[in-house]
């Protein structure tokens, strides 16, 4: 039976670089992956979604060519070609990752579903495909999948979700989304710009519940101006078959109705892949929702077992998973100094993008901190005017006493890039005045972030 110093279960954005780092440090390492290397990011998440969103933006810009003095009489979308482009990028990335696991003395790739089978002496016994292996240490990196709500009749429908949308070949005529979270908003705009009718159904009274109301109100208005239909405060009670797709039976404000669509896209959150790992055989604790409980160095309650990435809950982003690899490299082959005490930004890749970091204004005020808020409308920025990208706003929340940035929201073209100006100041523990007093290139969108902090009084 093969024995390893470390067995990493799951080839995602934490598992792959960690496997290489530990092998390079002289440890005998195995990485078990049941399907495709790269995790959700490469295979159906970040990589392909941002590829198709780029195609959708190109189509949108071409349709508004007259704004720039251009005559583009007709813009046609080749939906299969759009998806093929995304798939090709996925395959290139996946192939590169696979080539990284060439035969090595210290590193082995195991293919198959991995399941813990208890202990054997001081080691953990794990079944990978048809092979049992032993490992002194285990790292869990199995990620998450779409949460499918228990709506009667939904299970009988061929619905789309974050994990299977790339398998499509035909553009639906009408896509109805369940939920108004980050994935749903990004994909709703994508399908709309491809030529679909889009309806977003949300049981709460607003989109993106964790964001400030003024920010999400503006984002919703911008999406509605393109044609996305929102049905808020609407509960889906059942899904019924329809000759051209499916019908949602809904209830809103006491009234019942129906929404017929050619396809349903479930965007109702994520759930961890912990239900078939055999965690109970060694006593790993999980939360009520199935997430593995870890400390700030990603250790579980079982000595010798760690968890990284989406499986442990918290901010479920590719960049947090990747930083988890750095924490575990520090723990398993370094000085153990890295922890999850970190600044974690994120973005919603609508157009305009919403770049976010830290606390919202609402969170800061509810926490009792005395704050100041800088605000700037993108329509007042020179570069935004020159490129006709004037929609959006920037908010920067600072501690009134220290001037340290507590959080920022950048709803703007390239908002996911611009927010890093605040991210870097937060990591440096520097006051907002450093940004205010800097000299920035003109004309740039970056000047808008500087204008936001310059408005703080």
SVG drawing of the C-alpha trace seen along z (x, -y; Angstrom):
<svg xmlns="http://www.w3.org/2000/svg" viewBox="-54 -68 67 70">
<polyline fill="none" stroke="black" stroke-width="0.4" points="0.0,0.0 1.3,-3.4 2.1,-5.8 2.5,-9.6 3.6,-12.4 0.6,-14.5 -2.5,-13.6 -4.4,-16.5 -8.0,-15.6 -9.2,-17.9 -7.3,-19.6 -8.6,-23.2 -6.9,-26.6 -5.5,-25.6 -4.7,-22.0 -2.6,-22.2 -0.1,-24.9 0.2,-23.3 1.0,-19.9 3.8,-21.4 5.2,-23.5 5.3,-20.6 6.8,-18.3 9.5,-20.9 10.1,-21.1 11.0,-17.4 7.8,-15.8 6.1,-12.8 2.8,-14.2 -0.3,-12.8 -3.1,-14.9 -6.4,-13.1 -8.9,-14.5 -12.0,-12.6 -12.6,-14.5 -10.8,-17.6 -8.0,-19.6 -8.6,-23.3 -11.7,-23.2 -14.8,-25.3 -12.8,-28.3 -11.2,-26.8 -13.8,-24.3 -17.1,-26.3 -16.5,-29.3 -14.1,-32.2 -12.4,-31.2 -15.4,-30.4 -17.8,-32.9 -15.4,-35.8 -14.7,-34.6 -18.4,-34.7 -18.9,-37.9 -16.2,-39.4 -18.0,-38.3 -21.3,-39.8 -19.6,-43.1 -18.1,-43.2 -21.6,-42.6 -23.0,-45.3 -20.3,-47.8 -20.8,-47.1 -24.6,-47.7 -23.9,-51.2 -21.4,-52.0 -23.3,-55.2 -22.3,-56.6 -18.7,-56.6 -19.6,-57.8 -19.5,-54.4 -22.0,-52.8 -22.5,-49.1 -25.7,-48.2 -26.1,-44.7 -24.5,-42.7 -25.1,-39.0 -24.3,-36.6 -23.0,-33.2 -23.9,-31.6 -22.2,-28.2 -19.0,-30.1 -19.1,-32.2 -19.3,-29.0 -16.6,-27.3 -14.2,-30.1 -14.8,-29.8 -14.4,-26.0 -11.1,-26.3 -9.7,-28.5 -10.8,-26.0 -9.2,-23.2 -5.9,-25.1 -5.8,-25.9 -6.8,-22.4 -4.1,-20.9 -1.5,-23.1 -2.4,-22.0 -2.3,-18.3 1.1,-18.7 2.4,-20.0 1.9,-16.6 4.5,-14.8 6.1,-11.8 8.0,-13.0 9.8,-11.4 7.9,-13.4 4.5,-14.1 1.8,-11.8 -1.6,-12.5 -4.3,-10.0 -7.5,-9.9 -10.8,-9.0 -13.2,-9.9 -11.4,-10.0 -13.1,-8.8 -11.6,-8.6 -11.7,-5.1 -10.5,-5.8 -7.0,-5.3 -4.4,-2.8 -1.9,-3.3 -0.7,-6.9 -1.8,-7.3 -5.1,-8.0 -6.4,-5.4 -8.1,-6.8 -9.8,-5.0 -9.0,-6.7 -10.9,-5.1 -10.0,-1.5 -6.8,-2.0 -6.2,-2.4 -3.4,-4.7 -2.0,-5.9 -1.1,-9.5 0.4,-11.0 -1.5,-14.3 -4.6,-15.2 -5.7,-18.4 -9.3,-18.7 -9.9,-20.9 -13.1,-19.5 -14.9,-22.8 -18.6,-23.4 -21.4,-23.0 -24.7,-24.7 -27.3,-24.6 -30.6,-23.4 -33.6,-24.6 -36.3,-22.0 -38.9,-23.5 -41.6,-20.9 -41.2,-19.9 -37.8,-21.5 -36.1,-18.2 -38.0,-17.1 -36.8,-20.0 -33.6,-20.2 -32.4,-23.3 -29.1,-25.2 -26.8,-26.1 -23.2,-27.3 -21.8,-23.8 -23.5,-22.8 -24.3,-26.0 -21.2,-25.5 -22.6,-22.2 -25.3,-24.1 -25.3,-24.6 -28.6,-26.4 -29.4,-29.9 -32.6,-29.9 -35.3,-32.4 -36.1,-33.2 -34.0,-32.4 -35.6,-32.7 -33.2,-32.9 -33.9,-31.6 -32.0,-34.0 -30.4,-37.4 -26.9,-36.8 -23.5,-37.4 -23.7,-34.4 -27.3,-35.2 -26.6,-38.8 -23.5,-38.1 -25.1,-35.4 -28.4,-37.3 -26.6,-40.1 -24.7,-37.7 -27.8,-35.9 -29.5,-39.2 -26.7,-40.5 -26.7,-37.2 -30.3,-38.0 -32.4,-36.2 -35.3,-37.6 -34.2,-37.4 -36.3,-37.3 -34.7,-37.3 -36.9,-36.0 -35.8,-36.8 -37.7,-36.0 -36.2,-39.0 -36.9,-42.7 -33.6,-43.5 -30.6,-42.0 -27.2,-41.3 -28.4,-41.5 -24.9,-42.1 -24.3,-45.3 -25.4,-48.8 -28.8,-49.7 -27.7,-52.7 -25.1,-50.6 -27.5,-47.7 -30.3,-50.1 -28.1,-51.7 -26.8,-48.3 -30.4,-47.0 -31.5,-50.2 -28.6,-49.8 -29.5,-46.1 -33.2,-47.0 -32.3,-49.7 -30.8,-47.0 -33.8,-44.8 -33.4,-42.5 -36.7,-42.0 -36.6,-41.7 -39.4,-40.0 -38.5,-40.8 -40.4,-39.7 -41.5,-36.7 -41.6,-33.1 -41.4,-30.2 -43.8,-27.6 -43.5,-25.0 -42.1,-24.3 -44.5,-22.9 -43.7,-21.4 -44.3,-23.6 -44.2,-22.5 -41.4,-25.0 -39.6,-24.7 -41.0,-25.2 -43.3,-27.4 -42.6,-28.8 -45.6,-29.0 -45.0,-32.1 -46.5,-34.0 -45.9,-37.7 -47.7,-40.0 -50.4,-37.4 -51.1,-37.0 -50.3,-33.9 -49.0,-33.9 -46.9,-32.0 -43.7,-32.7 -43.1,-30.6 -39.5,-30.3 -37.6,-28.1 -34.9,-27.5 -34.5,-27.9 -31.1,-28.9 -30.7,-28.1 -28.5,-30.7 -29.4,-30.1 -26.0,-29.8 -23.4,-27.1 -23.1,-24.0 -19.9,-22.2 -18.7,-18.9 -18.4,-17.2 -21.3,-14.7 -19.3,-11.8 -15.8,-12.3 -16.1,-9.9 -15.3,-12.7 -17.3,-10.8 -14.7,-7.9 -12.1,-10.1 -14.4,-12.6 -13.9,-15.8 -16.4,-18.4 -18.7,-20.3 -21.2,-23.0 -25.0,-22.6 -24.7,-23.4 -21.8,-20.9 -18.8,-23.2 -15.6,-22.0 -14.8,-23.9 -11.2,-25.2 -9.1,-27.6 -7.1,-30.6 -4.4,-28.2 -7.0,-26.0 -6.6,-23.1 -9.7,-21.0 -10.5,-19.5 -8.6,-16.3 -4.8,-16.7 -3.2,-16.2 -6.2,-17.2 -6.6,-20.7 -9.2,-22.2 -8.8,-24.8 -11.1,-26.7 -14.8,-26.7 -15.2,-23.5 -14.5,-25.5 -17.0,-28.3 -16.3,-32.0 -15.5,-34.1 -15.8,-31.5 -13.5,-33.0 -10.7,-31.7 -8.3,-34.2 -9.1,-33.1 -8.5,-29.5 -5.2,-30.4 -4.2,-32.3 -5.2,-29.2 -2.5,-27.4 0.0,-29.9 -1.3,-29.5 -0.9,-25.7 2.5,-25.9 3.5,-28.1 2.0,-25.5 3.3,-22.3 6.7,-23.5 7.4,-26.9 7.2,-29.0 3.4,-28.9 3.1,-32.6 0.4,-33.0 -3.2,-33.0 -6.7,-33.9 -6.5,-37.3 -6.4,-39.1 -8.2,-41.6 -10.4,-39.8 -11.7,-41.9 -14.2,-40.5 -16.1,-41.6 -19.4,-41.1 -18.6,-41.0 -21.6,-42.8 -21.0,-45.7 -20.2,-48.0 -18.3,-45.9 -18.8,-46.1 -15.4,-45.9 -15.8,-45.5 -13.6,-45.3 -14.1,-45.5 -17.2,-46.8 -20.1,-48.4 -21.3,-51.8 -24.3,-50.0 -22.0,-47.5 -19.7,-50.2 -22.5,-52.3 -24.2,-49.3 -20.9,-48.4 -20.8,-51.7 -17.7,-53.1 -17.5,-56.8 -17.0,-57.0 -16.6,-59.3 -17.8,-58.4 -16.3,-59.7 -18.5,-59.5 -18.0,-60.2 -20.2,-59.8 -18.5,-58.3 -20.3,-60.7 -18.0,-63.4 -14.8,-61.6 -13.0,-62.8 -11.9,-59.4 -15.4,-58.0 -16.9,-60.8 -14.4,-60.3 -15.1,-56.5 -18.8,-56.9 -18.6,-54.7 -20.2,-57.2 -22.5,-54.9 -21.7,-54.1 -20.4,-55.4 -17.6,-55.0 -17.9,-54.9 -15.0,-54.8 -15.7,-54.3 -13.0,-55.5 -12.5,-55.5 -13.1,-59.0 -10.4,-58.9 -7.5,-57.2 -8.3,-57.8 -7.9,-54.1 -10.0,-52.7 -12.7,-50.3 -14.2,-49.4 -15.0,-50.5 -17.5,-49.9 -16.5,-50.7 -19.4,-50.4 -17.7,-51.4 -16.1,-50.2 -13.1,-48.1 -14.4,-48.4 -12.7,-45.1 -9.4,-46.6 -9.9,-50.0 -10.9,-48.7 -7.3,-47.5 -6.2,-51.0 -8.2,-50.8 -7.2,-47.1 -3.5,-48.0 -3.9,-50.9 -5.9,-48.6 -3.1,-46.0 -0.5,-48.7 -2.7,-50.0 -2.2,-53.5 -4.7,-56.4 -6.8,-57.4 -4.8,-60.7 -2.0,-58.7 -4.3,-58.2 -5.8,-61.7 -2.4,-63.4 -0.9,-61.2 -0.4,-62.4 -2.3,-60.3 -2.2,-60.1 -4.8,-62.2 -7.1,-61.1 -7.7,-57.8 -10.6,-56.1 -8.2,-55.8 -8.7,-59.5 -12.3,-58.8 -11.2,-56.7 -8.9,-59.6 -11.8,-62.0 -13.9,-59.8 -11.4,-60.0 -10.8,-63.7 -14.5,-64.4 -14.0,-63.2 -14.3,-66.0"/>
</svg>
